[in-house]
Amino acid sequence: MKIAFQMDPIGPIDINGDSTFRLAEEAQARGHTLFYYTPDRLAYDQGRITARGWPLEVRRVKGDHYSLGAETTVDLGEFDVVWLRQDPPFDMFYITTTHLLQRLSPGTLVVNDPFWVRNYPEKLLILDFPELMPPTAIARDLDTIKAFRARHGDVILKPLYGNGGAGVFHLPEDDRNLSSLHELFTGFSREPLIVQKYLPEIKDGDKRVILVDGEPVGAINRMPGAGEVRSNMHVGGKPEKVALSARDREICAKIGPLLREKGQIFVGIDVIGQYLTEINVTSPTGIQELERFDGTNAAGLIWDAIETRRA
């Protein structure tokens, strides 16, 4: 198949941790041809969805992990699969790419389905499953956030469309910085904030469960660094081997059918204790760590699901 990757610049990636690299590596091993471009090179041009980028080859050699062919402009409608893999922020630039890629359907399979990526961002899709999530409020209004904190004591405050642990604050009940943080956030952004009851189980880690076409294939545990409540690997969280629990499987059984129906083939959910905290559909990570810990080739399972859909 002809495969295109819409992703952030490939040069700086960590080949031992980057999920997009592993997906490209697996596709290449299966004989598929690869094309790479960054999202700023995506365009609508007189009815065609085009991208300006490069034929791509990858290899697991640190510092020499890719080769590019001659730069060219391609019609993405001539590709079998296009991967939507750039990282958030989930802003209007990101949203616009989903509108353009949506126009490739049904001839080209876009993974994950951009219509539902746009309508199911990580911290909002969980609202469909209130019985699985911790007490949560989404608001820009300070009085609403203060009232939520008065009910629940310790809380976590974070940007609604943030990623990678950026801008996440733990506010104990006696912390006096809520108003100042609200002023800071709302001073540079018009987006709401999300506030959740603090889960002390975070000391035991934040579990990333990988789902492929709605089915759980494994998990890793991400442990916060010293003095941190954030477990994201972008900010120093350490991955550990962990097994799927009965609660993890219960959560996946409830959300999996919806993910499969909406074309969300590669999804990473976050579970703290007994609670589902996020459903990551934009650019989930964790498959390389899972493969090292458990020997589970999640990239292979993802390509099996894609090849089945294309067939």
Secondary structure as the mmCIF struct_conf table of DSSP 4:
data_model
#
loop_
_struct_conf.conf_type_id
_struct_conf.id
_struct_conf.beg_label_comp_id
_struct_conf.beg_label_asym_id
_struct_conf.beg_label_seq_id
_struct_conf.end_label_comp_id
_struct_conf.end_label_asym_id
_struct_conf.end_label_seq_id
STRN STRN1 LYS A 2 GLN A 6
BEND BEND1 ASP A 8 ASP A 8
BEND BEND2 ILE A 10 ILE A 10
TURN_TY1_P TURN_TY1_P1 GLY A 11 PRO A 12
TURN_TY1_P TURN_TY1_P2 ILE A 15 GLY A 17
HELX_RH_AL_P HELX_RH_AL_P1 SER A 19 ALA A 29
TURN_TY1_P TURN_TY1_P3 ARG A 30 GLY A 31
STRN STRN2 THR A 33 TYR A 37
HELX_RH_3T_P HELX_RH_3T_P1 PRO A 39 ARG A 41
STRN STRN3 LEU A 42 ASP A 45
TURN_TY1_P TURN_TY1_P4 GLN A 46 GLY A 47
STRN STRN4 ARG A 48 VAL A 58
BEND BEND3 ARG A 60 ARG A 60
TURN_TY1_P TURN_TY1_P5 LYS A 62 GLY A 63
STRN STRN5 TYR A 66 LEU A 68
STRN STRN6 THR A 72 ASP A 75
HELX_RH_3T_P HELX_RH_3T_P2 LEU A 76 GLU A 78
BEND BEND4 ASP A 80 ASP A 80
STRN STRN7 VAL A 81 LEU A 84
HELX_LH_PP_P HELX_LH_PP_P1 GLN A 86 PRO A 89
BEND BEND5 ASP A 91 ASP A 91
HELX_RH_AL_P HELX_RH_AL_P2 MET A 92 GLN A 102
TURN_TY1_P TURN_TY1_P6 ARG A 103 GLY A 107
BEND BEND6 THR A 108 THR A 108
STRN STRN8 LEU A 109 VAL A 111
BEND BEND7 ASN A 112 ASN A 112
HELX_RH_AL_P HELX_RH_AL_P3 PRO A 114 ASN A 119
BEND BEND8 TYR A 120 TYR A 120
HELX_RH_AL_P HELX_RH_AL_P4 GLU A 122 LEU A 125
HELX_RH_3T_P HELX_RH_3T_P3 ILE A 126 ASP A 128
TURN_TY1_P TURN_TY1_P7 PRO A 130 LEU A 132
BEND BEND9 MET A 133 MET A 133
HELX_LH_PP_P HELX_LH_PP_P2 PRO A 134 PRO A 134
BEND BEND10 PRO A 135 PRO A 135
STRN STRN9 THR A 136 ALA A 139
BEND BEND11 ARG A 140 ARG A 140
HELX_RH_AL_P HELX_RH_AL_P5 LEU A 142 HIS A 152
BEND BEND12 GLY A 153 ASP A 154
STRN STRN10 VAL A 155 PRO A 159
TURN_TY1_P TURN_TY1_P8 LEU A 160 TYR A 161
TURN_TY1_P TURN_TY1_P9 GLY A 164 GLY A 167
STRN STRN11 PHE A 169 LEU A 171
TURN_TY1_P TURN_TY1_P10 GLU A 173 ASP A 174
HELX_RH_AL_P HELX_RH_AL_P6 LEU A 178 PHE A 188
BEND BEND13 GLU A 191 GLU A 191
STRN STRN12 LEU A 193 LYS A 197
HELX_RH_3T_P HELX_RH_3T_P4 PRO A 200 ASP A 204
STRN STRN13 ASP A 206 VAL A 212
TURN_TY1_P TURN_TY1_P11 ASP A 213 GLY A 214
STRN STRN14 GLU A 215 MET A 223
HELX_LH_PP_P HELX_LH_PP_P3 PRO A 224 GLY A 225
TURN_TY1_P TURN_TY1_P12 ALA A 226 GLY A 227
BEND BEND14 VAL A 229 VAL A 229
HELX_RH_3T_P HELX_RH_3T_P5 MET A 233 VAL A 235
TURN_TY1_P TURN_TY1_P13 GLY A 236 GLY A 236
STRN STRN15 LYS A 238 LYS A 241
HELX_LH_PP_P HELX_LH_PP_P4 ALA A 243 SER A 245
HELX_RH_AL_P HELX_RH_AL_P7 ALA A 246 GLU A 261
TURN_TY1_P TURN_TY1_P14 LYS A 262 GLY A 263
STRN STRN16 PHE A 266 ILE A 272
TURN_TY1_P TURN_TY1_P15 GLY A 273 GLN A 274
STRN STRN17 TYR A 275 ASN A 280
BEND BEND15 THR A 282 SER A 283
HELX_RH_AL_P HELX_RH_AL_P8 ILE A 287 ASP A 294
HELX_RH_AL_P HELX_RH_AL_P9 ALA A 298 ARG A 310
#
